[in-house]
Amino acid sequence: MASVMGLPEARETAAQVRVEELREEAERVLAELAKAEAVLERRAIARVQLAEALAAPEPEAEEPPEAASAVARAAVAGSTVPHWQEG
């Protein structure tokens, strides 16, 4: 027969083991939660930045005058270019 003091001690030891297991699991879950929160924060920032970029008016691109004239003078594939003559 088990002693009167042995049974409560065995139960206490089992409870201590269970508490340690749960603490380890809680630490693991908290670490995983911290990683997930960091991912969530980065995604939220990216969404806000994308919304701001899409909402911002596009800056007008100004081409230098020589670039515009070079585009106008460039030959187009398949087009007929007149023969060059001096004068």
mmCIF file of the C-alpha atoms, coordinates in Angstrom:
data_MODEL
# 
_entry.id   MODEL 
# 
loop_
_atom_site.group_PDB 
_atom_site.id 
_atom_site.type_symbol 
_atom_site.label_atom_id 
_atom_site.label_alt_id 
_atom_site.label_comp_id 
_atom_site.label_asym_id 
_atom_site.label_entity_id 
_atom_site.label_seq_id 
_atom_site.pdbx_PDB_ins_code 
_atom_site.Cartn_x 
_atom_site.Cartn_y 
_atom_site.Cartn_z 
_atom_site.occupancy 
_atom_site.B_iso_or_equiv 
_atom_site.pdbx_formal_charge 
_atom_site.auth_seq_id 
_atom_site.auth_comp_id 
_atom_site.auth_asym_id 
_atom_site.auth_atom_id 
_atom_site.pdbx_PDB_model_num 
ATOM 1  C CA . MET A 1 1  ? 0.000  0.000  0.000    1.00 0.00 ? 1  MET A CA 1 
ATOM 2  C CA . ALA A 1 2  ? 1.251  3.494  -0.881   1.00 0.00 ? 2  ALA A CA 1 
ATOM 3  C CA . SER A 1 3  ? 2.219  5.736  1.940    1.00 0.00 ? 3  SER A CA 1 
ATOM 4  C CA . VAL A 1 4  ? -0.027 8.633  2.848    1.00 0.00 ? 4  VAL A CA 1 
ATOM 5  C CA . MET A 1 5  ? 2.648  11.185 1.933    1.00 0.00 ? 5  MET A CA 1 
ATOM 6  C CA . GLY A 1 6  ? 3.815  9.331  -1.203   1.00 0.00 ? 6  GLY A CA 1 
ATOM 7  C CA . LEU A 1 7  ? 0.608  9.828  -3.200   1.00 0.00 ? 7  LEU A CA 1 
ATOM 8  C CA . PRO A 1 8  ? 0.453  13.646 -2.880   1.00 0.00 ? 8  PRO A CA 1 
ATOM 9  C CA . GLU A 1 9  ? 4.193  13.884 -3.654   1.00 0.00 ? 9  GLU A CA 1 
ATOM 10 C CA . ALA A 1 10 ? 3.749  11.810 -6.813   1.00 0.00 ? 10 ALA A CA 1 
ATOM 11 C CA . ARG A 1 11 ? 0.848  14.008 -7.899   1.00 0.00 ? 11 ARG A CA 1 
ATOM 12 C CA . GLU A 1 12 ? 2.891  17.150 -7.201   1.00 0.00 ? 12 GLU A CA 1 
ATOM 13 C CA . THR A 1 13 ? 5.807  15.798 -9.249   1.00 0.00 ? 13 THR A CA 1 
ATOM 14 C CA . ALA A 1 14 ? 3.474  15.001 -12.158  1.00 0.00 ? 14 ALA A CA 1 
ATOM 15 C CA . ALA A 1 15 ? 2.007  18.498 -11.939  1.00 0.00 ? 15 ALA A CA 1 
ATOM 16 C CA . GLN A 1 16 ? 5.500  20.038 -11.973  1.00 0.00 ? 16 GLN A CA 1 
ATOM 17 C CA . VAL A 1 17 ? 6.400  18.053 -15.090  1.00 0.00 ? 17 VAL A CA 1 
ATOM 18 C CA . ARG A 1 18 ? 3.187  19.174 -16.787  1.00 0.00 ? 18 ARG A CA 1 
ATOM 19 C CA . VAL A 1 19 ? 3.869  22.815 -15.856  1.00 0.00 ? 19 VAL A CA 1 
ATOM 20 C CA . GLU A 1 20 ? 7.363  22.631 -17.372  1.00 0.00 ? 20 GLU A CA 1 
ATOM 21 C CA . GLU A 1 21 ? 5.995  21.053 -20.564  1.00 0.00 ? 21 GLU A CA 1 
ATOM 22 C CA . LEU A 1 22 ? 3.410  23.806 -20.861  1.00 0.00 ? 22 LEU A CA 1 
ATOM 23 C CA . ARG A 1 23 ? 6.005  26.538 -20.220  1.00 0.00 ? 23 ARG A CA 1 
ATOM 24 C CA . GLU A 1 24 ? 8.214  25.159 -22.999  1.00 0.00 ? 24 GLU A CA 1 
ATOM 25 C CA . GLU A 1 25 ? 5.236  24.996 -25.337  1.00 0.00 ? 25 GLU A CA 1 
ATOM 26 C CA . ALA A 1 26 ? 4.239  28.554 -24.395  1.00 0.00 ? 26 ALA A CA 1 
ATOM 27 C CA . GLU A 1 27 ? 7.764  29.807 -25.163  1.00 0.00 ? 27 GLU A CA 1 
ATOM 28 C CA . ARG A 1 28 ? 7.648  28.090 -28.558  1.00 0.00 ? 28 ARG A CA 1 
ATOM 29 C CA . VAL A 1 29 ? 4.211  29.521 -29.318  1.00 0.00 ? 29 VAL A CA 1 
ATOM 30 C CA . LEU A 1 30 ? 5.266  33.032 -28.241  1.00 0.00 ? 30 LEU A CA 1 
ATOM 31 C CA . ALA A 1 31 ? 8.343  32.877 -30.492  1.00 0.00 ? 31 ALA A CA 1 
ATOM 32 C CA . GLU A 1 32 ? 6.199  31.738 -33.409  1.00 0.00 ? 32 GLU A CA 1 
ATOM 33 C CA . LEU A 1 33 ? 3.670  34.479 -32.633  1.00 0.00 ? 33 LEU A CA 1 
ATOM 34 C CA . ALA A 1 34 ? 6.413  37.118 -32.679  1.00 0.00 ? 34 ALA A CA 1 
ATOM 35 C CA . LYS A 1 35 ? 7.538  35.939 -36.128  1.00 0.00 ? 35 LYS A CA 1 
ATOM 36 C CA . ALA A 1 36 ? 3.973  35.967 -37.448  1.00 0.00 ? 36 ALA A CA 1 
ATOM 37 C CA . GLU A 1 37 ? 3.376  39.471 -36.062  1.00 0.00 ? 37 GLU A CA 1 
ATOM 38 C CA . ALA A 1 38 ? 6.548  40.706 -37.785  1.00 0.00 ? 38 ALA A CA 1 
ATOM 39 C CA . VAL A 1 39 ? 5.355  39.266 -41.103  1.00 0.00 ? 39 VAL A CA 1 
ATOM 40 C CA . LEU A 1 40 ? 1.945  40.867 -40.597  1.00 0.00 ? 40 LEU A CA 1 
ATOM 41 C CA . GLU A 1 41 ? 3.522  44.247 -39.868  1.00 0.00 ? 41 GLU A CA 1 
ATOM 42 C CA . ARG A 1 42 ? 5.717  44.082 -42.998  1.00 0.00 ? 42 ARG A CA 1 
ATOM 43 C CA . ARG A 1 43 ? 2.728  43.132 -45.141  1.00 0.00 ? 43 ARG A CA 1 
ATOM 44 C CA . ALA A 1 44 ? 0.628  45.981 -43.727  1.00 0.00 ? 44 ALA A CA 1 
ATOM 45 C CA . ILE A 1 45 ? 3.422  48.474 -44.405  1.00 0.00 ? 45 ILE A CA 1 
ATOM 46 C CA . ALA A 1 46 ? 3.803  47.166 -47.952  1.00 0.00 ? 46 ALA A CA 1 
ATOM 47 C CA . ARG A 1 47 ? 0.051  47.495 -48.555  1.00 0.00 ? 47 ARG A CA 1 
ATOM 48 C CA . VAL A 1 48 ? 0.036  51.085 -47.305  1.00 0.00 ? 48 VAL A CA 1 
ATOM 49 C CA . GLN A 1 49 ? 3.068  51.974 -49.404  1.00 0.00 ? 49 GLN A CA 1 
ATOM 50 C CA . LEU A 1 50 ? 1.470  50.425 -52.485  1.00 0.00 ? 50 LEU A CA 1 
ATOM 51 C CA . ALA A 1 51 ? -1.762 52.313 -51.905  1.00 0.00 ? 51 ALA A CA 1 
ATOM 52 C CA . GLU A 1 52 ? 0.184  55.570 -51.515  1.00 0.00 ? 52 GLU A CA 1 
ATOM 53 C CA . ALA A 1 53 ? 2.176  54.911 -54.667  1.00 0.00 ? 53 ALA A CA 1 
ATOM 54 C CA . LEU A 1 54 ? -0.963 54.163 -56.673  1.00 0.00 ? 54 LEU A CA 1 
ATOM 55 C CA . ALA A 1 55 ? -2.766 57.215 -55.310  1.00 0.00 ? 55 ALA A CA 1 
ATOM 56 C CA . ALA A 1 56 ? 0.085  59.639 -55.991  1.00 0.00 ? 56 ALA A CA 1 
ATOM 57 C CA . PRO A 1 57 ? -0.093 61.561 -59.269  1.00 0.00 ? 57 PRO A CA 1 
ATOM 58 C CA . GLU A 1 58 ? 2.474  60.497 -61.817  1.00 0.00 ? 58 GLU A CA 1 
ATOM 59 C CA . PRO A 1 59 ? 5.258  63.002 -62.275  1.00 0.00 ? 59 PRO A CA 1 
ATOM 60 C CA . GLU A 1 60 ? 5.344  64.257 -65.832  1.00 0.00 ? 60 GLU A CA 1 
ATOM 61 C CA . ALA A 1 61 ? 8.416  63.016 -67.610  1.00 0.00 ? 61 ALA A CA 1 
ATOM 62 C CA . GLU A 1 62 ? 10.043 65.775 -69.557  1.00 0.00 ? 62 GLU A CA 1 
ATOM 63 C CA . GLU A 1 63 ? 12.145 64.659 -72.490  1.00 0.00 ? 63 GLU A CA 1 
ATOM 64 C CA . PRO A 1 64 ? 15.072 66.801 -73.524  1.00 0.00 ? 64 PRO A CA 1 
ATOM 65 C CA . PRO A 1 65 ? 14.459 68.493 -76.896  1.00 0.00 ? 65 PRO A CA 1 
ATOM 66 C CA . GLU A 1 66 ? 17.202 66.509 -78.650  1.00 0.00 ? 66 GLU A CA 1 
ATOM 67 C CA . ALA A 1 67 ? 15.714 63.213 -77.487  1.00 0.00 ? 67 ALA A CA 1 
ATOM 68 C CA . ALA A 1 68 ? 12.286 64.160 -78.854  1.00 0.00 ? 68 ALA A CA 1 
ATOM 69 C CA . SER A 1 69 ? 13.698 65.156 -82.234  1.00 0.00 ? 69 SER A CA 1 
ATOM 70 C CA . ALA A 1 70 ? 15.799 61.992 -82.413  1.00 0.00 ? 70 ALA A CA 1 
ATOM 71 C CA . VAL A 1 71 ? 12.665 59.937 -81.944  1.00 0.00 ? 71 VAL A CA 1 
ATOM 72 C CA . ALA A 1 72 ? 10.872 61.892 -84.664  1.00 0.00 ? 72 ALA A CA 1 
ATOM 73 C CA . ARG A 1 73 ? 13.761 61.388 -87.111  1.00 0.00 ? 73 ARG A CA 1 
ATOM 74 C CA . ALA A 1 74 ? 14.290 57.689 -86.462  1.00 0.00 ? 74 ALA A CA 1 
ATOM 75 C CA . ALA A 1 75 ? 13.299 55.381 -89.294  1.00 0.00 ? 75 ALA A CA 1 
ATOM 76 C CA . VAL A 1 76 ? 10.478 52.956 -88.689  1.00 0.00 ? 76 VAL A CA 1 
ATOM 77 C CA . ALA A 1 77 ? 10.898 49.351 -89.788  1.00 0.00 ? 77 ALA A CA 1 
ATOM 78 C CA . GLY A 1 78 ? 9.272  48.804 -93.170  1.00 0.00 ? 78 GLY A CA 1 
ATOM 79 C CA . SER A 1 79 ? 9.045  52.507 -94.053  1.00 0.00 ? 79 SER A CA 1 
ATOM 80 C CA . THR A 1 80 ? 10.363 53.964 -97.288  1.00 0.00 ? 80 THR A CA 1 
ATOM 81 C CA . VAL A 1 81 ? 13.128 56.515 -96.838  1.00 0.00 ? 81 VAL A CA 1 
ATOM 82 C CA . PRO A 1 82 ? 13.675 58.912 -99.741  1.00 0.00 ? 82 PRO A CA 1 
ATOM 83 C CA . HIS A 1 83 ? 17.059 58.925 -101.437 1.00 0.00 ? 83 HIS A CA 1 
ATOM 84 C CA . TRP A 1 84 ? 19.299 61.679 -100.016 1.00 0.00 ? 84 TRP A CA 1 
ATOM 85 C CA . GLN A 1 85 ? 20.369 64.449 -102.307 1.00 0.00 ? 85 GLN A CA 1 
ATOM 86 C CA . GLU A 1 86 ? 22.703 67.288 -101.584 1.00 0.00 ? 86 GLU A CA 1 
ATOM 87 C CA . GLY A 1 87 ? 21.205 70.752 -101.498 1.00 0.00 ? 87 GLY A CA 1 
# 
